[in-house]
């Protein structure tokens, strides 16, 4: 979906211990995908 909107994926990380995917795209777009495939936006307060 991100590439369809022409957002560059700046950082992609998979945490093997928690099975969570972290994606940083564009200027400020941060997304977390859990092991169930559910995704949500991450805001700065959660960091």
N, C-alpha and C positions, 0 to 999 in steps of 0.2 A: 504494500500500500504506500509506503514512503517513497519508493522509486516512481510510482505512478504520479505522484505530486511533485516530482523533481526535487526531492530533498536528498542532499548528500548525507550518507551515513558516515559520521565522523569517527564513531567508536562503537565497537560491538564486542561484548564480553559475555562469556558463559562461565558461571560459577559452578564448578563440579560438585561442591559440597551441598549447595542448596538447590541446584538445578534451575537457577534463575538466569534469564538472559537480560542484559542491560544494553539498551541502544541509545546513543546520543546522536541526534540528527539535526542538521541545520544549525541555526544560531543557539536556540535554547530548548529544543524539543528533546525530552528525556522520557523513555518508555521502559517499563519493566514487564517481562513476560514470565509467568510462573510455570511450574512443571505441568500444570493442567492446560496450558495454552491461553489462560486468561491474561489480558494485558491491561495496564493502567498507566496513566501519566504520572511521572514522579515530579513533585515540586521541591523547591530548594529547601523547604523546612524539614523534609524527610532525610536529607543527607547527613 
